Amino acid sequence: MRGTCIIRSPPPPAASRRRSMAHPRFRAGAEVEITSPIHRLRGTLFPGRIVAPSRRKPNSFLVEYRTLVAPSDACRPSRPYREEVPVGLLRPAPPAEAEAGPGPGPGGRGFRLGDAVDAFLNGGWWEGAITKELKNARFMVYFRCVKREYRFDAAELRLHREWVNGNWAPPFEDEGEDGDDDDGDGEEVTSTMGEKSGDVFRIAKGVFTKGALVEVRSDEDGLQGAWFAATIINKVAKNRFFIEYQTLRAEDNSSEYLREQVAASHMRPYPPETFVIDPYERNASVDALYNEGWWEGTVERVLDRMQYRVYFKGTEDRMVCHHSELRLHQDWVNGKWVMPS
């Protein structure tokens, strides 16, 4: 983004790619869990994978279930069930962790009486609570949705976790090999991501944990000010992390994504989703998706067909962007996301 010019947006065939980049966790082939929209199954999480962004519905994806089969007949053999679901019903598949029944084990602590757990039943994960510990690493689990108890082996259970703003809650326990944290629970660092105002922000403990989705700021020539989605692989030193980018390739035409070490001061949590249906107004603060990253800008002019001319103060460039290529600008301040007033 150099020189004062207006760069026209790419033609419509790139629309599905833009939608995929706007949700970097949900690339084609990504393993996910899908919340059922069916009322009697509400709250159940089914394993599946992303096939492609929806061509018909914004912020939706075509998914293929791992455990559900489409109706079949004599002319058409059974096959995995596919459907389009909104992004709000998707979350990444949680990392595997080895639970060890009633006692401590290699993957961390075992299950305990009263634990909130997910139990694998009828092809999906159902939320419940352990009400009784049995022999041979078996447990009774109570499901509030049906007001009944069932017996499960430890291998059929996992601790219940929620996916909140790009992080697992509660977070997964580190294996103790990612750095020098005493408690292995994440990194508490001092970040200087607010240099425009001269503020120094403190990152909340647990934000920068293994597997967390973050955004990384580039200082490379021509990329200053751009934020790129990435996943934390592990911590390599105090205030330094090894990350894998979600959209940047290691080399041109490579199928592998770029990995590198970055300082915590160049990272921030991935912003929460903000869906804007109405057109942006003039002078709105936005981030524009361009060259695989998000660039801070201002809507300079509202055009026809849900397009805008956006001005980038940092580079003094202007670019025409479609509504789907923009998101509301947010700043990470004192452990919270803040929108400009």
FENTA-V226895 format. One record per helix or strand of 2 or more residues. SS is the DSSP state (H for helix, E for strand). FROM is the first residue (numbers start at 1). TO is the last residue. If there is no record, write none. Layout:
<<SS,FROM,TO> <SS,FROM,TO>>
//
This chain:
<<E,6,7> <H,12,22> <H,24,26> <E,31,35> <H,39,41> <E,45,53> <E,60,69> <E,80,86> <H,87,89> <E,90,92> <E,116,121> <E,124,133> <E,138,143> <E,148,153> <H,154,156> <E,157,159> <E,162,164> <E,167,169> <E,190,191> <E,201,202> <E,213,217> <E,227,237> <E,240,249> <E,257,263> <H,264,266> <E,267,269> <E,285,290> <E,293,302> <E,307,312> <E,317,322> <H,323,325> <E,326,328> <E,330,333> <E,336,339>>
//
